[in-house]
Amino acid sequence: MFVRRNERGEIVALSKVYAAQINEEVPDDSPELTIFVGEALRPQQELTAFRTSDLEMVRVLEDLIELLIGKGVITFTDFPDAVRKKLLSRHDLRNTVRDLNLLDEDDETI
């Protein structure tokens, strides 16, 4: 791997190939390189975790809406038409997936 450093000697750029501005060769197992790559990937990892959390929350909200409708707290017709269409679409998708046995609906884990 080849790196470019700033005036403080910190790695600021990384390349698999030699380039005019990225020309210092560093061993692949360099701890300094590992730290740089880890710091560069951290925002992406956090974003991935946030997206995973969003997907889990969607499921929670779907279940909550079904619960509130089932208890008569709200009615399906209380929602605007666009929301009803989305809810029906999600309901149909969930049933399709359940019919394909791709998800274990008996799993209580969130």
Beta strands, then each sheet from edge to edge (+ up, - down):
strand 1: 2-5
strand 2: 11-15
strand 3: 24-25
sheet 1: 2+ 1- 3+
end
